[in-house]
Amino acid sequence: MLVFRLYIPLPRSFLPGREFGLTSLLKSISRPVGTTAIFTCLAQGEPTPQITWLKNGQILEPTDHIKLKNNNSSLTISGISQGDEAIYQCIAENSAGSTQASARLTVLWADGLPGPPQKVKATTVSATTIQVSWSEPLQDTKEIIGYVLHIRRVTDPVKMEYQEAVSKNTFQQLVTDLEPSTNYSFYIKAYTSRGASRASDVMVVSTLGEVPATPSPSSGRTNLQSTFLPFISLTSFSCSLKSH
C-alpha cells in the first residue's frame, strides 16, 4: 500500500514542535463493477485540518453509494459502476496551509454482466407524470432480475437522485408525483445477482405546466341578500351627556 506523508511548516504564531501532516493511504486500484472501493486519508495538525474530497477536480458529493465517514477521512464507494471511474483527491487544509494526495479508481467490467438498457424514451404525460420506456440490453440478458429507474430533478445535486425498481419483464414505468414545469433526468440500469449493468443514455424531459382551474358557473355572479326590516316610528328620542 502506498503511503503519502506530506508536511507543511506552521506559521511562527503556532507552538513549537507542532506540524501539519497528511497520511494518505491512497492507492490507485482496480475494482470490478458492483464491488466496493475504500480510500483513507488521515490528517494531523493544529488546528485540526478539514478534509475535502474531489472527483476529477470537482467537489465530491455524497450519494446513496458514496459515503464519507470518520470526519471525511474515509471514502467508501459501494456498488461501483462505470461512472465511478475517476481520479480521487484528498485535500487537507487548516490555517497552517494545505496538502493533497490522489489516486485513480479503474472500474473493471465483469464478464457476463448485461449491457446498458436500450432505446430509452421519456414522454411527458401531464404536469405531474412522465412515462419512461426502454428495451432490454443487447447482450447477456439471461441473468437479469430487474431494472432500476434513476430519477432526479435537473437542478438538484446528484445526492438527491432517487430510484424506482421494477421487474425484469417491465419495460415502461409511469413516474408520478412530479412538480409542474420542471426538468427531470432519467436513466436505467439492469441488475443481476452479480452486479449492475452500465447506465443507459440519460434522458431529460420537462413536465407540463399547470392548467388554471376552470371557474364555476356561479363564480362570476354576485349573490345579493336582502333583509326586510319593519318600519319603526320613533315618537321621542333623548340623549344625555355627563361630564366627569
Secondary structure as UniProt FT lines:
FT   STRAND          4..8
FT   TURN            12..13
FT   TURN            16..17
FT   STRAND          20..24
FT   STRAND          29..32
FT   TURN            33..34
FT   STRAND          37..44
FT   STRAND          50..55
FT   TURN            56..57
FT   STRAND          58..59
FT   STRAND          66..69
FT   TURN            70..73
FT   STRAND          74..77
FT   HELIX           82..84
FT   STRAND          86..94
FT   TURN            95..96
FT   STRAND          97..108
FT   TURN            111..112
FT   STRAND          118..124
FT   STRAND          130..135
FT   TURN            142..143
FT   STRAND          146..153
FT   TURN            154..155
FT   HELIX           158..160
FT   STRAND          162..167
FT   TURN            168..169
FT   STRAND          172..175
FT   TURN            180..181
FT   STRAND          183..192
FT   TURN            193..194
FT   STRAND          195..196
FT   STRAND          203..206
FT   TURN            217..220
//
